[in-house]
Amino acid sequence: MCLLNAGGTLLLLLLFGQSLSTPRSFSVDYRSDCFRKDGKEFRYISGSIHYNRIPRVYWKDRLLKMYMAGLNAIQTYVPWNYHEESPGRYSFSGDRDLEYFLQLAQDIGLLVILRPGPYICAEWDMGGLPAWLLNKKNIVLRSSDPDYIAAVDKWMGKLLPMLKPHLYQNGGPIISVQVENEYGSYFACDYNYLRHLTKLFRSHLGEEVVLFTTDGAGLQYLKCGSIQDLYATVDFGPGANVTAAFEAQRHAEPHGPLVNSEFYTGWLDHWGSPHSVVSSAAVAKALNKILATGANVNLYMFIGGTNFGYWNGANSPYGSQPTSYDYDAPLTEAGDLTEKYFAIREVIKMYRKIPEGPVPPTTPKYAYGAVGMKKLQTISDALEKLSFSGPVKSMYPQTFTDLNQAFGYVLYRTTLPVTCSKPTPLSSPLNGIHDRAYVSVDGVAVGILERNKALTVNVTGTAGSQVEILVENMGRINYGKDINDFKGLVSNLTLETETLTGWTMYSLSIDDAVSQGLLGGKQPPPTDPPQPAPLSLPAFYGGSFIIPDGIPDLPQDTYIKLPKWRKGQVWINGFNLGRYWPARGPQVTLFVPANILSTAAPNNVTVLELEEAPCGSGPCTVEFTDTPVLNGPVTSHDKQDWGLFAKEDLL
């Protein structure tokens, strides 16, 4: 009996050892200036990865590479607008399966530092806030505005209960949760807002979880960004004075662990500005300094990923970010190992034991070669297929928000009120083009209007001539005071001095039309009228290529290059890869993950070229290559120097 009892007890201990042992805990130790995990002193070395920028099929590969670099934690944002694109309609499946991502991180052996917002910045459209918040035109985002608070409460009431089982003390990987994000850099400085969020997070997540804030390493940011009951951390890059930066944190937190929540391994890009590059040596040297102080650190980004579709953000004065979010990070946009990865790994080795075994290799790439493209239809020709909701008429132009459209393109139509026999200025005197508009008169492309840059084009035509203006939303501002970024024609246009009226507007559901194969047809495509300038009507082009199913290991990742194409959007098999703009640079190629390719059927390529396709003369092709080009030449009229490592430069 005694032996049976002993064996039974041993079996129970094996089966339920965790529950019979000391409960899991993670806390701030203010006496010893450290974190404590399960009662023991703990320091995290973490890296940022955004699940929303990486296809789900690659989450495991990227997380394993992070683990093998010596990280013991990861940090990720939760973009509200990615999960609630329209009010009350939530999506947490497929590439949006946050709980699966958290479980995968835990299975691999990584803890999680979660940053659920509601605002995240992240160079993501509108900083993660959903565009439908702008339905109240005078809403004050990130404040105690009752309408904003009501929406936040409802969203967090959905999200936070999902996260609670994944908290460390509940058996999950989440050791800490950020409340808001870099609030000290925002003009509102609304302490009641931060207090409300603190109470909201506590009510859903409990009293045990470590809640924290992140702000720039300066007293001016910590003043409005930090508040009682939220542990204040700072962020800074390789160019900063480490001692001075942590001294700033000590003003807000005299005791507790030193934490750099965003140590910049690279930096963001903008269309028309050179690709940001930060040397491996500079990153390794600064990381070593941080770790030598005993501080906790999160490397932002460890892998950047891709702004597929329309998800890229923008900064003010208006400059949108490219499709690639490579960030010159230790793992490339496609998850490739870099010199920076191994340099960081060598530094981490000095401070903690690195996991044994091989690092997962760089994913192979394949050059599928050139694919011939043919013209399908112009936007105007395809309008009935593209505008499922039909025309909306009004005296004055309406915004994307008025039209209940968040992303993409809207076509605006009106007529010339008078005959313009000589070139006459069509203008946006209040800089109301948000963000880029392609203008035509009677089916002839006449010019481009662009926010902050080109506010006038000259037009000719007779009274009653049809004016079409295709307006592109190029991404909402994600940082600073201008995040309430309305899109479309946000103010009136004038013809010389006369305000244009009598508008008809078409919301374009291009993604649906492409994925349903509605573009093109059996009839030969119409030919363009002669163009007076090197500019053509926005039009769709299509092509396809076959990947043989008999070749092992295909399909593989690739990159698409659009030689001599100017600017537009590209889809493969209905998946929106994102924007291309090699004419402005620096990004030249777009990452094509293998999971959207097929060996069972031809792969369809659809291009919306907004300015000028190279199809009038010479080969009309796109090219699939195995080599990315993110540092191409840039052409821009911008005088803005975006700088490195100082987000205040982006205000």
C-alpha positions as CSV (number, residue, x, y, z in Angstrom):
1,M,0.0,0.0,0.0
2,C,2.8,2.4,0.9
3,L,4.5,1.8,-2.4
4,L,1.3,2.2,-4.3
5,N,0.7,5.5,-2.4
6,A,4.2,6.7,-3.2
7,G,3.8,5.8,-6.9
8,G,0.4,7.5,-7.0
9,T,1.8,10.6,-5.5
10,L,4.7,10.7,-7.9
11,L,2.3,10.2,-10.8
12,L,0.2,13.1,-9.5
13,L,3.2,15.3,-9.2
14,L,4.3,14.5,-12.8
15,L,0.8,15.2,-14.1
16,F,0.0,18.3,-12.1
17,G,3.4,19.5,-11.0
18,Q,2.9,23.0,-12.2
19,S,-0.3,23.5,-10.3
20,L,1.2,22.0,-7.1
21,S,4.3,24.1,-7.3
22,T,4.6,27.9,-6.7
23,P,2.2,29.8,-8.9
24,R,3.7,31.4,-12.0
25,S,4.4,35.1,-11.4
26,F,6.0,38.1,-13.2
27,S,6.5,41.3,-11.4
28,V,8.6,44.5,-10.9
29,D,11.0,44.4,-8.0
30,Y,11.6,48.0,-7.0
31,R,14.1,47.1,-4.2
32,S,16.5,45.2,-6.5
33,D,15.8,47.2,-9.6
34,C,14.8,44.2,-11.7
35,F,12.0,42.0,-12.9
36,R,11.2,38.8,-11.1
37,K,9.9,35.8,-12.9
38,D,8.6,33.0,-10.6
39,G,10.4,34.8,-7.7
40,K,13.8,34.8,-9.5
41,E,15.6,37.8,-10.9
42,F,14.9,38.0,-14.6
43,R,16.1,40.1,-17.6
44,Y,14.6,39.9,-21.0
45,I,16.4,40.3,-24.4
46,S,13.5,40.7,-26.8
47,G,12.9,41.4,-30.5
48,S,9.9,43.0,-32.3
49,I,8.0,41.0,-34.8
50,H,4.6,42.1,-36.2
51,Y,2.4,39.0,-37.0
52,N,0.3,41.3,-39.2
53,R,3.2,41.9,-41.6
54,I,4.2,38.2,-42.0
55,P,2.1,35.4,-43.6
56,R,0.9,32.9,-41.0
57,V,2.8,30.1,-42.7
58,Y,6.1,31.8,-41.9
59,W,5.4,32.7,-38.2
60,K,7.2,29.6,-37.0
61,D,10.2,30.1,-39.2
62,R,10.7,33.7,-38.0
63,L,10.1,32.9,-34.3
64,L,12.5,30.0,-34.4
65,K,15.2,32.3,-35.9
66,M,14.6,34.8,-33.1
67,Y,14.8,32.1,-30.5
68,M,18.1,30.8,-32.0
69,A,19.6,34.3,-31.9
70,G,19.4,34.1,-28.1
71,L,16.2,36.1,-27.5
72,N,14.1,34.9,-24.6
73,A,11.1,37.2,-25.5
74,I,9.4,38.8,-28.5
75,Q,7.4,42.0,-28.6
76,T,4.3,42.6,-30.9
77,Y,1.6,45.1,-31.5
78,V,-2.1,44.4,-31.9
79,P,-3.4,46.7,-34.7
80,W,-7.1,47.5,-33.9
81,N,-7.9,48.3,-37.5
82,Y,-6.6,45.0,-38.7
83,H,-9.1,43.1,-36.6
84,E,-12.1,45.4,-36.7
85,E,-12.1,46.9,-40.2
86,S,-15.8,47.9,-39.8
87,P,-17.6,48.5,-36.5
88,G,-18.5,45.3,-34.6
89,R,-17.1,42.9,-37.3
90,Y,-14.1,41.2,-35.9
91,S,-11.5,39.0,-37.6
92,F,-9.1,36.7,-35.7
93,S,-8.6,33.9,-38.2
94,G,-5.9,33.1,-40.8
95,D,-3.2,35.7,-40.9
96,R,-5.1,37.5,-38.1
97,D,-5.1,34.6,-35.7
98,L,-3.4,36.4,-32.7
99,E,-4.0,33.5,-30.2
100,Y,-2.4,31.0,-32.5
101,F,0.6,33.4,-32.8
102,L,0.9,33.7,-29.0
103,Q,0.7,29.9,-28.6
104,L,3.3,29.4,-31.2
105,A,5.7,31.8,-29.5
106,Q,5.1,29.9,-26.2
107,D,5.7,26.5,-27.8
108,I,9.0,27.7,-29.2
109,G,10.1,29.0,-25.8
110,L,9.6,32.7,-26.1
111,L,7.9,35.0,-23.7
112,V,5.7,37.8,-25.1
113,I,5.6,41.6,-24.4
114,L,2.3,42.7,-25.8
115,R,1.4,46.2,-27.1
116,P,-2.3,46.2,-27.8
117,G,-2.7,49.9,-28.1
118,P,-5.4,51.1,-28.7
119,Y,-2.9,53.3,-30.7
120,I,0.3,51.6,-31.8
121,C,2.0,53.9,-34.4
122,A,4.1,51.1,-36.0
123,E,4.3,52.9,-39.4
124,W,0.9,51.3,-39.9
125,D,-2.2,53.0,-41.4
126,M,-3.5,55.6,-38.9
127,G,-1.3,54.1,-36.2
128,G,-3.6,51.1,-35.9
129,L,-6.7,53.1,-35.2
130,P,-9.7,52.2,-37.5
131,A,-10.6,54.8,-40.1
132,W,-14.3,54.5,-39.2
133,L,-13.5,56.5,-36.0
134,L,-13.4,59.5,-38.4
135,N,-17.2,59.2,-38.9
136,K,-17.3,61.8,-36.2
137,K,-15.5,64.5,-38.0
138,N,-14.3,66.5,-35.0
139,I,-13.3,63.5,-32.9
140,V,-10.2,64.0,-30.8
141,L,-8.3,60.7,-31.1
142,R,-6.3,59.4,-28.1
143,S,-8.2,61.5,-25.6
144,S,-11.2,61.4,-23.3
145,D,-13.5,62.3,-26.2
146,P,-16.6,60.3,-25.3
147,D,-17.1,58.8,-28.7
148,Y,-13.5,57.7,-28.9
149,I,-13.6,56.3,-25.4
150,A,-16.8,54.4,-26.2
151,A,-15.2,52.7,-29.2
152,V,-12.0,51.9,-27.3
153,D,-14.0,50.4,-24.4
154,K,-16.0,48.2,-26.8
155,W,-12.8,47.0,-28.7
156,M,-10.9,46.3,-25.5
157,G,-13.9,44.5,-24.2
158,K,-13.5,42.1,-27.1
159,L,-9.7,41.9,-27.2
160,L,-8.5,41.9,-23.6
161,P,-10.7,38.9,-22.4
162,M,-9.1,36.9,-25.3
163,L,-5.7,37.8,-24.0
164,K,-6.2,37.1,-20.3
165,P,-5.7,33.3,-20.6
166,H,-2.4,34.0,-22.3
167,L,-1.0,36.0,-19.4
168,Y,2.1,34.5,-17.8
169,Q,0.4,34.0,-14.4
170,N,-2.4,32.2,-16.2
171,G,-0.1,29.7,-17.9
172,G,0.6,31.8,-21.1
173,P,3.6,33.6,-22.5
174,I,2.6,37.3,-21.9
175,I,4.8,38.8,-19.2
176,S,3.8,42.5,-19.7
177,V,1.2,44.6,-21.5
178,Q,1.8,48.1,-22.8
179,V,-1.0,50.7,-22.3
180,E,-1.2,53.2,-25.3
181,N,2.1,54.0,-27.0
182,E,4.5,56.9,-26.9
183,Y,1.7,59.1,-25.5
184,G,4.2,61.7,-24.4
185,S,4.8,62.6,-28.1
186,Y,1.1,63.4,-28.6
187,F,-0.3,66.9,-28.2
188,A,-3.3,66.0,-26.1
189,C,-1.5,65.2,-22.8
190,D,-4.8,63.9,-21.4
191,Y,-4.0,62.2,-18.0
192,N,-7.7,61.3,-17.6
193,Y,-7.4,59.3,-20.8
194,L,-4.4,57.3,-19.5
195,R,-6.2,56.8,-16.1
196,H,-9.2,55.5,-18.0
197,L,-7.1,53.0,-20.0
198,T,-5.3,51.9,-16.9
199,K,-8.6,51.1,-15.1
200,L,-9.9,49.4,-18.3
201,F,-6.9,47.2,-18.7
202,R,-6.9,46.3,-15.0
203,S,-10.6,45.4,-15.1
204,H,-10.1,42.9,-17.9
205,L,-6.6,41.6,-17.1
206,G,-6.4,41.7,-13.3
207,E,-4.1,43.4,-10.8
208,E,-1.1,41.0,-11.2
209,V,-0.1,41.8,-14.8
210,V,2.7,44.3,-15.3
211,L,1.4,47.2,-17.3
212,F,3.9,49.7,-18.8
213,T,4.3,52.7,-21.0
214,T,7.0,53.5,-23.6
215,D,8.2,57.0,-24.5
216,G,11.2,58.8,-26.0
217,A,14.2,59.0,-23.6
218,G,13.6,62.6,-22.7
219,L,11.9,64.3,-19.8
220,Q,9.6,66.2,-22.2
221,Y,8.1,62.9,-23.4
222,L,7.9,61.2,-20.0
223,K,6.1,64.2,-18.7
224,C,2.8,63.4,-20.6
225,G,3.5,59.7,-21.3
226,S,4.0,58.3,-17.8
227,I,1.5,58.0,-15.1
228,Q,1.1,56.3,-11.7
229,D,0.4,52.6,-11.8
230,L,2.0,52.1,-15.3
231,Y,5.7,51.2,-15.3
232,A,7.5,53.8,-17.5
233,T,10.1,52.6,-20.0
234,V,12.0,54.5,-22.7
235,D,13.1,53.9,-26.3
236,F,16.3,55.0,-28.1
237,G,18.6,53.9,-30.9
238,P,22.4,53.2,-31.4
239,G,23.1,56.9,-31.7
240,A,21.9,57.7,-28.2
241,N,23.9,58.2,-25.0
242,V,22.9,55.1,-23.1
243,T,23.6,56.5,-19.6
244,A,21.7,59.7,-20.3
245,A,18.8,57.8,-21.8
246,F,18.4,55.6,-18.7
247,E,18.8,58.7,-16.5
248,A,15.7,60.0,-18.2
249,Q,13.8,56.8,-17.3
250,R,15.1,57.1,-13.7
251,H,13.3,60.5,-13.4
252,A,10.0,58.7,-14.0
253,E,11.0,55.4,-12.2
254,P,13.6,56.0,-9.5
255,H,13.6,52.3,-8.9
256,G,12.8,49.2,-10.9
257,P,14.4,47.6,-14.0
258,L,16.0,49.7,-16.7
259,V,14.1,49.0,-20.0
260,N,14.7,50.2,-23.6
261,S,11.4,49.1,-25.2
262,E,12.5,50.1,-28.7
263,F,16.2,49.8,-29.5
264,Y,16.3,50.6,-33.2
265,T,18.2,48.1,-35.3
266,G,17.4,50.0,-38.4
267,W,14.9,52.7,-39.4
268,L,11.8,53.2,-41.6
269,D,11.7,54.3,-45.2
270,H,9.6,56.8,-47.1
271,W,8.9,57.0,-50.9
272,G,11.4,59.4,-52.4
273,S,14.0,59.2,-49.6
274,P,17.1,56.9,-49.6
275,H,16.7,53.5,-48.0
276,S,17.7,53.6,-44.3
277,V,20.8,51.5,-43.4
278,V,22.3,51.2,-40.0
279,S,25.6,49.4,-39.7
280,S,25.8,46.0,-37.8
281,A,28.8,47.3,-35.9
282,A,26.9,50.3,-34.6
283,V,24.0,48.2,-33.5
284,A,26.2,45.5,-31.8
285,K,28.3,48.2,-30.0
286,A,25.2,50.0,-28.6
287,L,23.5,46.7,-27.7
288,N,26.5,45.6,-25.7
289,K,26.5,48.9,-23.8
290,I,22.8,48.5,-22.9
291,L,23.2,44.9,-21.8
292,A,26.4,45.8,-19.8
293,T,24.2,48.1,-17.6
294,G,22.0,45.1,-16.7
295,A,19.1,46.7,-18.6
296,N,16.2,44.9,-20.4
297,V,16.0,45.5,-24.1
298,N,13.7,45.0,-27.1
299,L,15.3,45.2,-30.5
300,Y,12.9,47.1,-32.8
301,M,12.6,45.6,-35.4
302,F,14.1,42.1,-35.3
303,I,12.1,41.4,-38.4
304,G,10.1,44.1,-40.2
305,G,8.1,42.2,-42.8
306,T,5.7,43.7,-45.4
307,N,2.9,46.3,-45.6
308,F,0.8,44.1,-47.9
309,G,-2.3,45.7,-49.5
310,Y,-2.9,49.2,-48.3
311,W,-1.7,48.9,-44.7
312,N,1.4,51.2,-44.9
313,G,1.3,54.4,-42.8
314,A,2.7,57.9,-43.5
315,N,4.4,60.7,-41.6
316,S,3.8,64.5,-41.5
317,P,4.6,66.6,-43.5
318,Y,2.9,64.0,-45.7
319,G,5.2,61.3,-46.8
320,S,4.0,57.7,-47.2
321,Q,5.9,54.6,-46.3
322,P,6.7,51.9,-48.9
323,T,5.2,48.4,-49.1
324,S,8.4,46.9,-47.7
325,Y,8.9,47.3,-44.0
326,D,12.4,45.6,-44.1
327,Y,13.7,48.2,-41.6
328,D,17.3,47.0,-42.3
329,A,16.5,44.6,-39.5
330,P,18.6,41.5,-38.5
331,L,16.1,39.3,-40.4
332,T,15.1,40.7,-43.8
333,E,11.6,41.4,-45.0
334,A,11.6,37.8,-46.3
335,G,13.1,36.3,-43.1
336,D,16.7,36.0,-44.5
337,L,19.7,35.8,-42.1
338,T,22.0,38.8,-42.3
339,E,25.4,39.9,-41.0
340,K,23.5,42.0,-38.4
341,Y,21.7,38.9,-37.1
342,F,24.9,37.1,-36.4
343,A,26.6,40.2,-34.9
344,I,23.7,40.6,-32.5
345,R,23.8,36.9,-31.7
346,E,27.5,37.2,-30.7
347,V,26.7,40.1,-28.3
348,I,23.8,38.2,-26.7
349,K,26.2,35.2,-26.2
350,M,28.2,37.3,-23.8
351,Y,25.2,37.7,-21.5
352,R,23.2,34.5,-21.7
353,K,23.4,30.9,-23.0
354,I,22.4,30.6,-26.7
355,P,20.2,27.7,-27.6
356,E,22.2,24.8,-29.1
357,G,21.6,23.5,-32.6
358,P,21.6,24.9,-36.1
359,V,19.9,28.2,-37.0
360,P,17.1,27.6,-39.5
361,P,18.4,28.6,-43.0
362,T,17.4,31.5,-45.2
363,T,14.3,30.5,-47.2
364,P,15.2,29.7,-50.8
365,K,14.0,32.1,-53.5
366,Y,13.2,31.4,-57.1
367,A,13.4,33.6,-60.3
368,Y,10.4,32.6,-62.4
369,G,11.5,35.1,-65.1
370,A,9.5,37.5,-67.3
371,V,5.8,37.4,-67.6
372,G,4.1,39.0,-70.6
373,M,1.3,41.5,-69.7
374,K,-1.6,42.7,-71.8
375,K,-4.0,45.6,-71.2
376,L,-7.4,44.6,-69.8
377,Q,-9.4,47.8,-69.2
378,T,-9.1,51.3,-67.9
379,I,-10.7,52.2,-64.6
380,S,-13.4,54.1,-66.5
381,D,-14.2,51.2,-68.8
382,A,-14.4,48.8,-65.9
383,L,-16.4,51.1,-63.6
384,E,-19.6,49.0,-63.4
385,K,-17.5,46.0,-62.3
386,L,-15.5,48.0,-59.8
387,S,-18.2,50.1,-58.1
388,F,-20.5,47.6,-56.5
389,S,-22.3,50.3,-54.5
390,G,-23.0,52.5,-57.6
391,P,-22.7,56.2,-58.0
392,V,-23.2,58.8,-55.2
393,K,-24.1,62.3,-56.3
394,S,-23.6,65.5,-54.3
395,M,-23.0,69.2,-54.9
396,Y,-19.5,69.1,-53.5
397,P,-17.0,66.2,-53.3
398,Q,-17.2,63.8,-50.4
399,T,-14.4,62.1,-48.6
400,F,-13.6,58.4,-48.4
401,T,-15.1,58.5,-44.9
402,D,-18.4,60.0,-46.2
403,L,-18.5,57.3,-48.8
404,N,-17.8,54.6,-46.2
405,Q,-14.6,53.5,-47.9
406,A,-11.5,53.0,-45.9
407,F,-8.7,52.2,-48.4
408,G,-7.8,52.2,-52.0
409,Y,-9.3,54.4,-54.7
410,V,-12.4,56.5,-55.4
411,L,-13.3,57.9,-58.8
412,Y,-14.7,61.5,-58.8
413,R,-16.6,62.9,-61.9
414,T,-17.8,66.3,-62.8
415,T,-18.0,68.5,-65.9
416,L,-16.2,71.6,-67.1
417,P,-18.7,74.5,-66.4
418,V,-17.2,76.6,-69.2
419,T,-15.2,76.2,-72.3
420,C,-11.4,76.3,-71.7
421,S,-9.8,76.8,-75.1
422,K,-6.5,77.8,-73.4
423,P,-4.8,75.8,-70.6
424,T,-6.8,76.7,-67.5
425,P,-5.7,75.9,-63.9
426,L,-7.7,73.1,-62.2
427,S,-6.6,73.6,-58.6
428,S,-6.9,72.4,-55.0
429,P,-6.3,75.7,-53.3
430,L,-6.7,74.3,-49.8
431,N,-4.4,71.4,-50.4
432,G,-7.3,69.0,-50.3
433,I,-5.9,66.1,-52.4
434,H,-5.4,63.3,-50.0
435,D,-3.2,61.9,-51.3
436,R,-2.7,61.6,-55.1
437,A,-5.1,62.2,-57.9
438,Y,-5.0,61.2,-61.6
439,V,-6.9,63.8,-63.7
440,S,-8.4,63.2,-67.2
441,V,-10.7,65.3,-69.4
442,D,-12.9,63.5,-72.0
443,G,-10.8,60.3,-71.6
444,V,-7.4,62.0,-72.0
445,A,-5.0,62.0,-69.1
446,V,-3.9,65.5,-68.4
447,G,-1.9,65.5,-65.1
448,I,-1.4,64.5,-61.5
449,L,-2.3,66.4,-58.3
450,E,-0.4,65.4,-55.2
451,R,-0.8,66.4,-51.6
452,N,1.6,69.2,-50.5
453,K,3.5,68.9,-53.9
454,A,1.3,69.5,-56.9
455,L,-1.9,71.5,-56.3
456,T,-2.7,72.6,-59.9
457,V,-2.9,71.0,-63.4
458,N,-3.8,72.9,-66.6
459,V,-6.8,71.6,-68.5
460,T,-8.6,72.4,-71.8
461,G,-12.0,71.4,-73.0
462,T,-15.5,72.5,-73.9
463,A,-18.3,73.3,-71.5
464,G,-19.7,70.0,-70.4
465,S,-16.5,68.0,-71.0
466,Q,-16.2,65.1,-68.5
467,V,-13.6,65.5,-65.8
468,E,-12.5,62.3,-64.0
469,I,-10.3,62.4,-61.0
470,L,-9.1,59.1,-59.6
471,V,-8.0,59.7,-56.0
472,E,-5.6,57.3,-54.3
473,N,-5.4,56.9,-50.5
474,M,-1.6,56.3,-50.0
475,G,-1.8,55.5,-46.3
476,R,-2.9,57.5,-43.3
477,I,-0.6,59.4,-41.1
478,N,0.5,57.2,-38.2
479,Y,2.3,59.5,-35.8
480,G,1.9,63.0,-34.4
481,K,-1.0,65.4,-34.2
482,D,-2.3,64.8,-37.8
483,I,-3.5,61.1,-37.4
484,N,-7.1,62.2,-38.0
485,D,-6.2,61.9,-41.7
486,F,-9.2,62.1,-44.0
487,K,-8.9,60.8,-47.5
488,G,-10.2,61.7,-51.0
489,L,-11.1,65.2,-52.1
490,V,-11.3,66.8,-48.6
491,S,-11.9,70.3,-49.9
492,N,-13.3,71.8,-53.1
493,L,-11.5,72.1,-56.4
494,T,-11.6,75.2,-58.5
495,L,-11.4,75.9,-62.2
496,E,-9.5,79.1,-62.3
497,T,-11.6,80.9,-59.6
498,E,-14.8,79.0,-59.9
499,T,-15.6,76.2,-57.4
500,L,-16.5,73.0,-59.2
501,T,-19.9,71.5,-58.3
502,G,-22.1,68.6,-59.4
503,W,-20.0,65.6,-58.4
504,T,-20.6,62.0,-59.0
505,M,-18.4,59.6,-56.9
506,Y,-17.7,55.9,-57.3
507,S,-16.2,53.9,-54.4
508,L,-14.0,51.2,-56.1
509,S,-13.9,47.7,-54.7
510,I,-10.9,46.8,-56.8
511,D,-9.7,43.9,-54.5
512,D,-13.1,42.2,-54.8
513,A,-13.2,42.7,-58.6
514,V,-9.6,41.3,-59.0
515,S,-10.2,38.3,-56.7
516,Q,-13.4,37.4,-58.5
517,G,-11.8,37.7,-61.9
518,L,-14.2,40.4,-63.2
519,L,-11.6,42.4,-65.1
520,G,-11.0,42.0,-68.8
521,G,-13.3,40.1,-71.2
522,K,-13.4,38.4,-74.5
523,Q,-13.8,41.6,-76.5
524,P,-10.5,43.2,-77.5
525,P,-9.5,46.0,-75.1
526,P,-10.2,49.5,-76.3
527,T,-7.3,51.5,-77.5
528,D,-6.3,54.7,-75.8
529,P,-6.8,58.0,-77.7
530,P,-3.5,59.7,-78.6
531,Q,-1.8,61.1,-75.5
532,P,-0.5,64.6,-75.5
533,A,1.9,63.9,-72.7
534,P,3.8,60.8,-71.3
535,L,0.8,60.0,-69.1
536,S,-1.9,57.4,-69.7
537,L,-5.3,56.7,-68.1
538,P,-5.2,54.4,-65.0
539,A,-5.7,50.9,-66.4
540,F,-5.5,47.2,-65.5
541,Y,-3.0,44.8,-67.1
542,G,-3.0,41.0,-66.8
543,G,-0.7,38.1,-67.3
544,S,-0.1,34.6,-66.0
545,F,2.7,32.1,-65.5
546,I,2.9,28.4,-64.7
547,I,5.0,26.8,-62.0
548,P,5.5,23.1,-63.0
549,D,4.2,20.8,-60.3
550,G,6.9,18.2,-61.0
551,I,9.8,20.2,-59.7
552,P,10.6,19.5,-56.0
553,D,10.3,22.4,-53.5
554,L,8.3,24.7,-55.7
555,P,6.7,27.1,-55.3
556,Q,9.3,29.2,-53.6
557,D,9.4,32.8,-52.4
558,T,10.2,35.3,-55.1
559,Y,10.2,39.1,-55.8
560,I,8.4,40.9,-58.5
561,K,10.1,43.7,-60.4
562,L,8.2,46.1,-62.8
563,P,10.8,47.5,-65.2
564,K,9.7,50.8,-66.8
565,W,6.3,50.7,-65.0
566,R,5.8,53.9,-63.1
567,K,3.4,53.6,-60.1
568,G,0.5,51.4,-59.1
569,Q,-0.8,48.3,-57.3
570,V,-0.2,44.6,-58.0
571,W,-2.1,41.5,-57.2
572,I,-1.1,37.8,-57.6
573,N,-3.9,35.2,-57.5
574,G,-6.1,37.9,-56.0
575,F,-3.7,38.7,-53.2
576,N,-2.9,42.4,-52.9
577,L,0.9,42.5,-52.7
578,G,1.0,46.3,-52.2
579,R,2.1,49.4,-54.0
580,Y,5.0,49.8,-56.4
581,W,6.6,53.1,-57.3
582,P,10.1,52.5,-58.7
583,A,9.9,55.9,-60.4
584,R,10.2,57.5,-57.0
585,G,12.1,54.8,-55.1
586,P,13.8,53.5,-53.1
587,Q,11.8,50.2,-53.2
588,V,12.1,48.5,-56.6
589,T,10.9,44.9,-55.9
590,L,8.0,43.5,-54.0
591,F,8.2,40.4,-51.8
592,V,6.0,37.5,-53.1
593,P,5.6,34.8,-50.4
594,A,5.4,31.3,-51.8
595,N,2.1,30.6,-50.0
596,I,0.1,32.7,-52.5
597,L,1.6,30.9,-55.5
598,S,0.2,27.7,-57.0
599,T,1.5,24.7,-59.0
600,A,-2.0,23.4,-59.6
601,A,-3.2,26.3,-61.8
602,P,-1.7,29.3,-63.7
603,N,-0.7,32.2,-61.4
604,N,-2.5,35.3,-62.4
605,V,-0.8,38.7,-62.2
606,T,-2.9,41.8,-62.2
607,V,-1.4,45.3,-62.3
608,L,-3.2,48.6,-61.9
609,E,-0.8,51.1,-63.5
610,L,-1.8,54.7,-62.6
611,E,0.6,56.7,-64.7
612,E,2.2,55.0,-67.7
613,A,2.6,51.4,-68.6
614,P,5.6,50.3,-70.9
615,C,3.1,48.6,-73.2
616,G,3.0,51.2,-76.1
617,S,6.3,50.0,-77.5
618,G,8.7,47.3,-76.6
619,P,8.1,44.4,-74.2
620,C,5.2,44.7,-71.8
621,T,6.4,42.5,-68.9
622,V,6.9,42.1,-65.2
623,E,9.8,40.1,-63.9
624,F,10.1,37.6,-61.1
625,T,13.6,37.6,-59.6
626,D,15.3,35.9,-56.6
627,T,17.0,39.1,-55.4
628,P,15.3,42.0,-53.6
629,V,16.1,45.7,-54.5
630,L,15.1,48.0,-51.7
631,N,17.8,50.7,-52.2
632,G,17.1,51.9,-55.7
633,P,17.6,55.5,-56.8
634,V,15.2,58.1,-55.5
635,T,13.5,61.0,-57.2
636,S,11.6,63.4,-55.0
637,H,11.0,67.1,-54.5
638,D,10.9,66.5,-50.7
639,K,13.3,68.7,-48.7
640,Q,12.3,66.8,-45.5
641,D,15.1,64.9,-43.8
642,W,13.4,62.2,-41.9
643,G,16.5,61.4,-39.8
644,L,17.3,58.3,-37.8
645,F,16.3,57.1,-34.4
646,A,14.3,60.2,-33.3
647,K,10.6,60.0,-33.8
648,E,10.2,63.6,-32.7
649,D,11.8,64.4,-36.1
650,L,8.6,63.0,-37.6
651,L,6.2,65.3,-35.8
